[in-house]
Amino acid sequence: MNAPAWRVWLVVALVCGWGILSIRFVQRQEWPMAGLCVLLLITNAITLWRLTKHGK
């Protein structure tokens, strides 16, 4: 897959954002939202792996 650089950076930003939100919700003990954020973090991490696994 030849993904444009902006898409890779967008997914990196999303992974970081979901990670930060996950930590916030865990600290507040809001488990359903923390679970949702972790799920979206994993989904975006898999997308990032697929975008970058073949190299350029």
Secondary structure, DSSP 8 states (H G I E B T S, - for coil): ----HHHHHHHHHHHHHHHHHHHHHHHTT-HHHHHHHHHHHHHHHHHHHHHHTT--
